[in-house]
Amino acid sequence: MKAIIQRVSKASVAIEGQKIANINSGVLVLLGIVNDDTQDDIKWLSNKITNLRIFSDDNGVMNESLLQTQGDAIVVSQFTLHANTKKGNRPSYIQAAKPDVAIPLYKDFVTQLEQDLGKTIQTGQFGADMKVELLNDGPVTIIIDTKDRK
């Protein structure tokens, strides 16, 4: 799994002009899934996102986690995170998992994040043409790949 985590002051997702997700302070997670992702990847990534110290404490130092700040989250599936751009100018998405594999893992990830944070997580809609708006706070943007757990 690959995730782009963006600390936001606010974020929303709309489909055909209708907002389906809307948060204030928290994170927007763009999530890319490949065929060999597992429940272990889900647990590890959810734990990492929940506990990343990317929120400012009272002294203005990034020292608090999403869990500590009780921030919100939106998770949006994004197969393009696994684009291969080595040849030509048209990205290949062959590494991205097909819906029959990706959808259950996406749902499992959202469920795990809800359990880890103890709150409902808002989502985009898998496979839909979504319009994502965000006000990146900082900006703080973190890229995490579960295949690169050094």
C-alpha positions in Angstrom: 0.0 0.0 0.0 1.1 3.5 -0.7 -0.4 6.5 1.1 -0.1 10.2 0.7 -1.0 11.8 4.1 -1.8 15.5 4.0 -2.3 17.4 7.2 -5.3 19.6 6.5 -7.2 22.5 8.0 -10.2 21.3 6.0 -10.9 18.8 3.2 -13.9 17.6 1.2 -14.8 15.2 -1.5 -17.6 15.8 -4.0 -19.2 13.6 -6.7 -21.2 15.3 -9.4 -21.4 18.5 -7.3 -22.6 16.7 -4.1 -20.3 16.7 -1.1 -19.9 13.2 0.3 -17.2 13.8 2.8 -16.2 16.9 4.7 -13.7 17.5 7.6 -12.0 20.2 9.4 -8.6 19.6 11.1 -7.1 16.2 10.4 -5.7 14.3 7.5 -6.6 13.5 3.9 -5.2 10.1 3.0 -4.8 9.1 -0.6 -4.5 5.3 -0.7 -3.1 3.2 -3.5 -3.4 -0.6 -3.3 -1.5 -3.4 -5.1 -2.3 -7.1 -5.5 0.1 -8.3 -2.9 -1.1 -6.0 -0.1 -2.2 -7.8 3.0 -4.0 -7.4 6.3 -0.6 -6.8 7.9 0.0 -3.9 5.5 -3.4 -2.5 6.6 -2.7 -2.8 10.3 0.8 -1.3 10.0 -0.3 1.6 7.8 -3.2 2.5 10.0 -1.1 2.4 13.1 1.5 4.6 11.4 -1.0 7.2 10.3 -2.8 7.2 13.6 0.4 7.8 15.5 2.4 10.1 13.1 3.5 13.1 15.1 2.6 15.8 12.5 0.4 18.1 14.5 1.7 21.0 16.5 1.8 21.0 20.3 1.3 24.1 22.5 4.9 25.2 21.6 4.3 25.0 17.8 6.4 21.8 17.5 5.1 18.9 15.4 4.9 16.6 18.4 1.3 15.3 18.5 -0.5 12.6 16.5 -3.9 12.4 14.9 -5.0 10.2 17.8 -3.8 12.8 20.4 -5.5 15.8 18.6 -8.7 13.8 17.9 -8.5 15.0 14.4 -10.7 13.7 11.6 -9.7 11.8 8.4 -10.9 11.3 4.9 -9.6 8.3 3.0 -9.7 8.4 -0.8 -8.7 5.5 -3.1 -6.2 6.5 -5.7 -4.9 3.9 -8.0 -2.7 6.4 -9.8 -0.2 6.3 -6.8 1.1 3.2 -8.4 1.7 4.7 -11.8 4.8 3.6 -13.7 6.3 6.4 -15.8 9.5 4.7 -16.9 8.5 4.3 -20.6 6.9 6.9 -22.7 4.6 9.6 -21.7 1.5 7.5 -20.8 1.7 6.2 -17.3 1.0 2.5 -16.8 -1.3 1.5 -13.9 -0.7 -2.3 -14.2 0.7 -2.5 -10.7 -2.5 -1.1 -9.2 -4.9 -3.8 -7.9 -8.1 -4.3 -9.8 -11.4 -3.5 -8.0 -12.1 -7.1 -7.0 -8.9 -7.1 -4.9 -8.7 -3.3 -4.1 -12.2 -2.7 -2.8 -12.2 -5.2 0.1 -8.7 -4.0 1.1 -9.8 -0.4 0.9 -12.8 -1.1 3.1 -10.7 -3.1 5.6 -8.2 -0.2 5.8 -11.0 2.2 6.6 -12.4 -0.1 9.2 -9.0 -0.5 10.8 -8.4 3.2 10.8 -11.8 3.7 12.5 -10.9 1.1 15.2 -7.4 2.7 15.7 -8.9 6.3 16.0 -12.1 5.3 17.8 -14.2 7.3 15.4 -16.0 7.2 12.0 -13.8 7.9 9.0 -15.1 9.6 6.0 -14.3 8.3 2.5 -14.5 9.0 -1.1 -16.3 6.6 -3.4 -14.1 3.9 -4.9 -13.9 4.3 -8.7 -15.9 7.5 -8.9 -14.8 10.7 -10.6 -14.2 12.7 -7.4 -13.4 16.3 -6.8 -11.1 16.6 -3.8 -10.6 19.9 -2.1 -8.1 20.5 0.7 -6.4 23.3 2.6 -3.0 21.7 3.3 -1.9 22.9 6.7 1.8 23.6 6.8 2.1 22.3 4.2 2.6 18.9 5.6 2.6 16.0 3.2 4.0 12.5 4.1 4.4 9.6 1.7 4.4 6.1 3.1 4.9 2.8 1.3 4.2 -0.3 3.3 6.8 -2.2 1.1 9.5 0.2 2.4 9.4 -0.3 6.1 13.1 0.4 6.9 
